[in-house]
Amino acid sequence: MKCLVSVKRVIDYNVKVRIKMDGSGVETENVKMSMNPFDEIAVEEAMRLKEAGIITEIVAVSVGRKSAEETLRVALARGADRAILIETERELEPLNIAKILKSVVEKEACDLVIMGKQAIDDDSNQTGQMLAGLLGWAQGTNASKLEIKLAEKIAEVTREVDGGLEILKLILPAVITTDLRLNEPRYISLPNVMRAKTKTIHYLAIADLNVELKVHLKLLKVEPPAVRRAGIKVSGVKELVDKLKNEAKVI
């Protein structure tokens, strides 16, 4: 079974995001970048399935600028067998990313796609669902547990929902999106980092994939959230109720 794992280069989750002066987007120049945390979980899960003898090959894919090669090298160090970079300078919306991934999945004849449920930069949580729809495959989103039964060609996905746990049985092939509790990515050892430098990264242009991309969304302006007022201490319940009623007007 061949597995495709998509990875995205985003601003590191430890970095405080800054808005550009003109409000056109988020500042990325001279900012630490890293692999999207949900994608790290996806790569780790694919690696565990490979170690269990279920997956035979892991192909990591990223769509973006040349700098995304660094993120793919991390995926290779984490256990991916090879990588594909779809080079583009355009900012692509989830539907267009899904179309590109669909073309790669068909080109590579993959049987399974594992990807993060969302990227921490735009928080769209759409690409996996759209990809499954375009492929006509089953989908298991926000997976907190994954079990593949090759003999039955079934993927069993456990999801956390408001009422507890929901278990889905999907007929393969399928698209799985990963949640935080699915696993804890392992530490990358130095030997794996060195081996990743010898692994192959293939470069493709969008024109090579025969996909038609359309713009459906337009970014008008990016603004920081409103500054919160500092909290205050009250002397007792009476004063608290008075402020909630007369100042906050919530009761």
Salt bridges, closest charged atoms under 4 A:
GLU40 OE2 - ARG78 NH2 3.87
GLU44 OE2 - ARG48 NE 2.77
GLU44 OE2 - ARG186 NH2 2.85
GLU51 OE2 - ARG186 NH1 2.78
GLU57 OE1 - LYS2 NZ 3.92
GLU57 OE2 - ARG82 NE 2.65
GLU69 OE1 - LYS66 NZ 3.45
ASP81 OD1 - LYS50 NZ 2.41
GLU89 OE1 - ARG65 NE 3.05
GLU91 OE2 - ARG65 NH1 3.11
GLU93 OE2 - HIS216 ND1 3.08
GLU106 OE2 - LYS102 NZ 2.94
GLU108 OE1 - LYS2 NZ 3.39
GLU108 OE1 - ARG82 NH2 2.36
ASP121 OD2 - LYS8 NZ 3.02
ASP122 OD2 - LYS8 NZ 3.44
GLU156 OE1 - LYS149 NZ 3.52
GLU160 OE1 - ARG181 NH1 3.14
GLU166 OE1 - ARG159 NH1 2.55
ASP179 OD1 - LYS117 NZ 3.20
GLU223 OE2 - LYS221 NZ 3.52
GLU247 OE2 - LYS243 NZ 3.11
